[in-house]
Amino acid sequence: MRSSGGSFRKPEPPPPPISVPALAAQVIERANREVPADAALRSTLKNARGLSPVDAEAISNAVFQHYRWFGWLDAEAPIEARLDHAAELASRFERNPESFSDNELRANAIPPWTSLQVEAPPNWARSLQVQPRLWLRAHPNYSEKIQDQLEVKSGPFPGSFLYCGSEDLFVHPAFHAGEFEIQDLASQAVGLVCAPQPTETWWDACAGEGGKTLHLSALMQGKGMIWASDRAAWRLERLRRRTARAHCFNYRVAPWDGGEKPPTRTEFDGILVDAPCSGLGTWGRNPHARWTTTTTDVLELAEAQRRLLWHVRGSLKPGGRLVYAVCTLTRAETSEVADWFSQTFADEFESVPVVNPFDAHSAPVSPLTLWPADTGGNGMFIASWRRKASK
Ligand SMILES: C[S@@+](CC[C@H](N)C(=O)[O-])C[C@H]1O[C@@H](n2cnc3c(N)ncnc32)[C@H](O)[C@@H]1O
């Protein structure tokens, strides 16, 4: 390369390769309440050129392991030392889980404020310390093909599979052909509780990127109609791309900010409010959130959830069903919201007990709380009501 002075400069030597721990440390330094670890990880991996998929996976594992064992680590120690300590703890847990008592796990794996909000079974903390499982849902008629093409084991629901392989599924041809979705079992349970019929019209009021819209559509055999709303336009844009890939057509997008005015005058057979929440049910998958979520978040979200239920309820047909789902386990966002709704609208709505999809022969319960240790995936809370015949 010619410099401005006309002499020749040697090309810059390539930067020395950065080690896996150094990149993991970069991610941890960047992650905070506003920048979740998975977002910091994505942008760090994107900027680190020439990284092999194996190294990228090692960085991701090191970061999540650090947050999974964070409660045991010395916050003053250098990040590299913390990464080593987390790896030791994870390896000890894998070899000898009983060397950690329930009390030790409860005290270190979960922040103390949760004791005021979560009446957890003793194995909750234990269930959060294992590597999360990856669950798939095959689109109708593709179960056999998925079994032939991917390293999977059958799950508890028709079309559900545990992924046991190590391929990047997002680049797999079967994924691009719309033959399966990556969907946690607890999320699949929400669709199964809704059990929409092919002739019905449903409103997926917090549709986000469409995980549950797609499942409702599959359960309706591509018939009937689903209105998919969200206040985030970018999420609805992703929903459009996902539905196109999955060949799902029985839906329409209707942006809605959660306010008093619904996006349509349509009266629905069913409404799903898969509400924004503090996400404690996903802490196994998303350990960074354990250390950034606060009681204030929980209380603010509980207010938002009540508002959403309040505003959707007028859009149900007499006899129509309202399903409230949150992937969290705090009392304020689960039973307290459900009790508030049942009491406030006792004249208009009656509670509908639901059958636990993980235990189809069990008696229906109202509401249903799914714990990660029981699902092998996320935790979830589901409540359901029916609009009484006369408004
Ligand atoms: C739990 S996520 C939904 C996930 C989605 N149903 C799925 O299965 O992929 C909650 C969604 O609620 C949306 N949301 C938050 N506040 C809202 C509001 N006031 N009105 C409508 N949607 C809202 C968020 O943008 C987010 O997409």
The ligand as a Tripos MOL2 file, in Angstrom:
@<TRIPOS>MOLECULE
LIG
   27    29     1     0     0
SMALL
NO_CHARGES

@<TRIPOS>ATOM
      1 C1        -44.1800  -13.5690   25.8670 C.3       1 LIG1
      2 S1        -43.9810  -12.5630   24.4970 S.3       1 LIG1
      3 C2        -44.9860  -13.3290   23.2820 C.3       1 LIG1
      4 C3        -44.3730  -14.5570   22.6590 C.3       1 LIG1
      5 C4        -45.1870  -15.1040   21.4970 C.3       1 LIG1
      6 N1        -46.5760  -15.2870   21.8280 N.3       1 LIG1
      7 C5        -44.6110  -16.4080   20.9770 C.2       1 LIG1
      8 O1        -45.1340  -17.4720   21.3300 O.co2     1 LIG1
      9 O2        -43.6450  -16.3620   20.2150 O.co2     1 LIG1
     10 C6        -44.9420  -11.1600   24.8970 C.3       1 LIG1
     11 C7        -45.1890  -10.2030   23.7670 C.3       1 LIG1
     12 O3        -46.0380   -9.1740   24.2410 O.3       1 LIG1
     13 C8        -45.7140   -8.0190   23.5200 C.3       1 LIG1
     14 N2        -46.2410   -6.8660   24.2840 N.ar      1 LIG1
     15 C9        -45.7130   -6.2390   25.3200 C.ar      1 LIG1
     16 N3        -46.5170   -5.2700   25.7570 N.ar      1 LIG1
     17 C10       -47.5870   -5.2730   24.9530 C.ar      1 LIG1
     18 C11       -48.7500   -4.4990   24.8760 C.ar      1 LIG1
     19 N4        -48.9970   -3.5170   25.7370 N.pl3     1 LIG1
     20 N5        -49.6350   -4.7770   23.9070 N.ar      1 LIG1
     21 C12       -49.4140   -5.7810   23.0340 C.ar      1 LIG1
     22 N6        -48.3160   -6.5740   23.0600 N.ar      1 LIG1
     23 C13       -47.4200   -6.3100   24.0120 C.ar      1 LIG1
     24 C14       -44.2200   -8.0410   23.3940 C.3       1 LIG1
     25 O4        -43.8030   -7.2440   22.3080 O.3       1 LIG1
     26 C15       -43.9560   -9.5120   23.2000 C.3       1 LIG1
     27 O5        -43.8550   -9.8380   21.8530 O.3       1 LIG1
@<TRIPOS>BOND
     1     1     2 1
     2     2     3 1
     3     2    10 1
     4     3     4 1
     5     4     5 1
     6     5     6 1
     7     5     7 1
     8     7     8 2
     9     7     9 1
    10    10    11 1
    11    11    12 1
    12    11    26 1
    13    12    13 1
    14    13    14 1
    15    13    24 1
    16    14    15 ar
    17    14    23 ar
    18    15    16 ar
    19    16    17 ar
    20    17    18 ar
    21    17    23 ar
    22    18    19 1
    23    18    20 ar
    24    20    21 ar
    25    21    22 ar
    26    22    23 ar
    27    24    25 1
    28    24    26 1
    29    26    27 1
@<TRIPOS>SUBSTRUCTURE
     1 LIG1         1 GROUP 0 **** ****
